[in-house]
Amino acid sequence: MQRQLLDKHLKHYQAGYGLPRDFYHDLDLYQAELDLIWRQGWLFAALSCEVSKPGNYVTYDVAGDSILIVRRADGSIGAMHNVCRHRGSL
């Protein structure tokens, strides 16, 4: 159903112009865009220099989901949902 909604509105897209109005105002269309486009692949979250030393971190928010990106003690970079395990809040 989401795919059909997205396709229906993309038929009205004209190259060189902005997206049709509904892409900016329709919550169902926004959710379809998130599910079918943004959550289907990698997203750029930060530059490695932003977490250059062990313990450095940045947060990245996308569609209400907060991600914590941290430089680990071994020099690798990790990412996880920014949620407290026992309280369920940021």
C-alpha positions in Angstrom: 0.0 0.0 0.0 2.8 2.4 0.8 4.5 1.7 -2.5 1.3 2.5 -4.3 0.9 5.8 -2.4 4.4 6.8 -3.2 4.2 5.8 -6.9 0.8 7.7 -7.2 2.4 10.9 -6.1 5.7 10.5 -8.0 3.7 10.4 -11.2 3.2 14.1 -10.8 7.0 14.9 -10.3 8.6 17.0 -13.1 12.3 17.0 -13.5 13.8 20.4 -12.5 10.9 21.2 -10.1 10.3 20.5 -6.5 8.3 17.6 -5.3 4.5 17.8 -5.4 2.9 19.6 -2.5 1.7 16.4 -0.7 5.3 15.3 -0.1 5.6 18.2 2.3 2.2 17.9 4.0 0.8 14.3 3.9 1.8 12.3 7.0 1.1 8.9 5.3 3.2 9.9 2.3 6.0 11.0 4.7 5.9 7.6 6.5 6.0 5.8 3.2 9.0 7.8 2.1 10.8 6.9 5.4 10.0 3.2 5.2 10.6 2.7 1.5 13.6 5.1 0.9 15.4 6.4 4.0 15.3 3.2 6.0 16.3 0.9 3.2 20.0 1.8 3.0 22.9 3.6 4.6 22.6 7.2 5.7 25.5 9.5 6.2 25.6 10.3 10.0 29.0 11.9 10.8 32.6 12.4 9.7 35.1 10.2 11.4 37.0 13.3 12.6 34.0 14.2 14.7 34.7 11.2 16.9 38.5 11.3 16.6 39.4 10.1 20.1 38.2 7.2 22.2 35.1 8.3 24.1 34.1 11.0 21.6 30.6 10.7 20.4 27.9 12.4 18.3 24.2 11.9 18.1 22.3 11.6 14.9 18.5 11.9 14.7 16.4 10.6 11.8 12.6 10.6 11.9 12.4 10.4 15.7 15.1 7.8 16.1 18.2 8.9 17.9 21.5 7.1 17.1 24.7 7.4 19.2 27.9 7.2 17.2 31.0 6.6 19.4 34.8 6.0 19.0 35.6 2.9 21.0 38.7 2.4 23.1 40.1 0.1 20.4 39.8 2.9 17.8 36.8 1.4 16.0 33.6 3.3 15.5 30.3 1.9 16.7 26.7 3.0 16.5 23.6 2.1 18.6 20.1 3.4 19.3 20.4 6.2 21.9 18.0 4.6 24.4 18.5 3.9 28.1 18.0 0.2 28.5 16.1 0.2 31.8 14.1 3.5 31.3 13.6 3.6 27.5 14.4 7.2 27.2 17.3 9.1 25.6 
